[in-house]
């Protein structure tokens, strides 16, 4: 049941309460709902009865003859807000609250305006009007200074009393002598037209008059500045606060260029309508640099309101400043430090700053955040550029010029032409040349900044009278996908040109006009495959003549072939980590033919619904290939299939070039990871997976056949032609076989042409030089595709006249194993060359011709050890002369010694695919390896590649590999394969001897195999790879096992290494040979002095100048191995003692030895003695060498 207390109003049984018709005063009513089941259970609600009330604004006014005043009444406490208006006494009239004073007021009197509620006529409000007779005008509100940017308008307002007022605004520009009336400016407000920078400093005032007098307002200043750039480009407000009295804002540090601040701003937060002081503080000194008042009532919520500075302020480079706004506790809201700003780059936003007293400031290091927020506007130097800067035009030609203004938000320009009357130009910069041009005329086009009229840029136009048409840019051949259009264009000069495009289908006899194709550009209709091979040209005419462009060819290709032919295995599904996502895909290297890409594709996984951007990136530069981007939508696509997106136009990928094919992925759709493997066509190879983060470089991985995604593309190989060789030099009557390869077409036919037609070429590409070549000349040989005559390749032939032979490549020494052959090669120039190889056995100095050895290369028969040290040379002749090559020698080595002398096989296995073997370290002498071997295990029948790897680099030593077959060999023995040439292993270096093994095929022995070896190297232990890994703790052990045959390399050493001799002096040199029991041969260079077969060198008897002789000892076993010593030959010089004889003591009966060392050459010695107490030195008979030994001494010899 419902009840009310007190019982004022009524309530229905359903709980609808109705207030009484009249509420004299405010009072509370308690509404109670009691349970019918249990009357002790109830709940209450409070209703407050609000009486009707009326308020009025304004509550007073003073009016003069005919003045009006709008009054507004507000009614509360009822839904009926209507009022009735009355005046007392009934002087003047009122309608809807608008009161009009009488036209003639002779004395001061009072009128009451009453607004009475229609809902409750006992409720009303009133205002008092004072009617005054006219008085002289009195200005109660002066016009204010206004600051604006160039191009904006400014509004000035004056408020005055006196009755019957008339307004006249006046202006006095900066520098003018006085004010002048502004036509039509006769209201209490005045708005200027769009302002210019030249209006800055103008003063504006209002003269107010009536019948009793005149009053002039104070002058207000119009401040016009350049349109500025705002520091804050976008803002994300934080939370609202108003619990602080003081200054809040931001700290900024200016970059390397000074800033001229022209205005300060504050954002309009929720409920803002007041004014705030905004200032700039120098953070280093606390000095206030500028302050303005910003009125938020004029702004829009969450937008900045700016007030220009009366005088712009310059902020110094690298200086820190505070931009602050005054705020009051419990006053207007501003945004807290959760506010973030994006700004221009002229300064760095360090973070918020605040101060309670405008003297002590507290900056907070939080880059990009601020209080307020606040902002400032600044000017950067204005600059203007124009493009193009030059143009040559003919009658009625047009040229679009574009002006770019930097350093100012106002980017507009004004265009002018000099001289006048030389054409016209639109506001958008489109220049039109005059209809008639009789002589060449220069015209200057000028674009001037509206923001700063001192800044401009110019372009020079040359107006030319009509000339014969000339094509400056020919049309280009085009390749398009069937169904696409092709565009051909050209550029021509001459004036008043008319264009007519023509076409000639493949196989047609001539060109015919294309209807409607009469501009400098022609776009075909959608093409078909049958259009391929059509040629296009353009005929250009004017009154001066006609010119026809070059003919170009249209190539139309089909939709193409999918690169991915099958998916071998799919990896694991994954999404790209991180909210930003990234790019995944594959690295490809194109083949020898360019590829025309028609579409890109991505595999769809179960649950994929997203849209993905696919693209191709140049792997060398990391830059997207233009036109390679396409979007595919996986929603509704079949899982396990590729979804493709067609490119807008055909994309050509260069041959033999690396690219990334990528898909953009995020944390939504899954893709398969880099363990995915696919099979592809041969048009390109997959080098491995690649990925990249947004804004970062791409990270490829070398793993052929693997990729992310997986991704795919469709392509058509384009026809291309290559010629080999590309360059050759020939003499008279010489021949050269050229080979042309055509790819991308089933028709591989070509035609050969010569330019100039010197010599002849067969249809098969065999070129023959002319019989006589008198001067050096160049011939270009061109192979042109029969399928597409626009595709060709060239080779350059240099024809040289006969010249004496010249050896350009000397034959090289060779080392082989007994039973092998050796090959020597020579290269020469001169034309019409004849070759004759010669040889001389070891110990001989006479070369004899080798029968039948008449080519540039000679291969010996199988050699024996007795052939070692044989020398070979080639005599090259032509009609102009003869030249003999250097002599090269052959060293023949025995088959070699087995490194492994005994073996104890370990456990058999064949469960590994890769290389296995042993690690060895060579001893102090180099080792020449001649053969590699692998153990034969019962049942082995496969072939195995054996290699020597340089442990320091992990690379195969050139030539150090051989393949051995296990079939039909006795078990337990090593099977050897001879190297093509012996390979020398360096002393104290580590190498890997390995064999290629395959899981499930031939068996081999595990690392428990033990070997005994010779001492030329140390067996470090078993090895496997790649990457190569040594099984530690097993020295003397090996996988498989393997062996090698070797010879210790010959080395030669000579002692002493130097000697200094005079005429006829002698020096014994000693040669030590390791790796061979044979001796050496001695030689001198230059041949000055003599040397015996045992190394005794004798200097020449006469030496006139200082000189040197190189003494060389060459191994008889290996002529490539030698050592040298240096002899210095000295001319005679005065004797000089370099080592004096020394005093000595001897026992009676012994002899004493005295020695002297001297230089000078041709020396003779005479020892002398002076007995104790004697009068002088006397010669000692026979003492004529550098050393003298006395006879047995006596006590009388003492002293």
Secondary structure, 3 states (H helix, E strand, C coil): CEEEECCCCEECCCCCEECCCCCCCCEEEEEEEECCCCCCCEEEEEEEECCCEEEEECCEEEECCCCEEECEEEEECCCCCCEEEEEECCCCEEECCEEECCCCCCCCEEEEEEEEECCCCCCEEEEEEEECCCCCCEEEECCCCEEEECCCCCEEECEEECCCCEEEEEEECCCCCCCEECCCCCCCEEECCCCCHHHCCEEEEEEEEECCEEEECCCEEEEEECCCEECEEEEECCCEECCCCEEEEEEEEECCCCEEEEEEEEECCCCCCCEEEEEEEECCCCCEEEEEEEEHHHCCCCCEEEEEEEEEEEECCCCEEEEEEEECCCCCCEEEEEEEEEECCCEEEEEEEEECCCCCCEECCCCCEEEECEEEEEECCCEEEEECCEEEECCCCEEECEEEEECCCCCCEEEEEECCCCCEECCCCEEECCCCCCCCEEEEEEEEECCCCCCEEEEEEEECCCCCCEEEECCCCEEEECCCCCEEECEEECCCCEEEEEEECCCCCCCEECCCCCCCEEECCCCCHHHCCCEEEEEEEECCEEEECCCEEEEEECCCEECEEEEEECCCEECCCCCCCEEEEEEEEECCCCEEEEEEEEECCCCCCCEEEEEEEECCCCCECCCCCEEEECCCCCCCCEEEEEEEEEEEECCCCEEEEEEEECCCCCEEEEEEEEEECCCEEEEEEEEEECCCCEEECCCCCEEEECEEEEEEECCEEEEECCEEEECCCCEEECEEEEECCCCCCEEEEEECCCCEECCCCEEECCCCCCCCEEEEEEEEECCCCCCEEEEEEEECCCCCCEEEECCCCEEEECCCCCEEECEEECCCCEEEEEEECCCCCCCEECCCCCCCEEECCCCCHHHCCEEEEEEEEECCEEEECCCEEEEEECCCEECEEEEECCCEECCCCEEEEEEEEECCCCEEEEEEEEECCCCCCCEEEEEEEECCCCEEEEEEEEEEECCCCCCCCEEEEEEEEEEEECCCCEEEEEEEECCCCCCEECCCCEEEECCCEEEEEEEEECCCEECCCCCCECCECEEEEEEECCEEEEECCEEEECCCCEEECEEEEECCCCCEEEEEECCCCEECCCCEEECCCCCCCCEEEEEEEEECCCCCCEEEEEEEECCCCCCEEEECCCCCCCCCCCCCEEECEEECCCCCCCCEECCCCCCCCEECCCCCCCEEECCCCCHHHCC
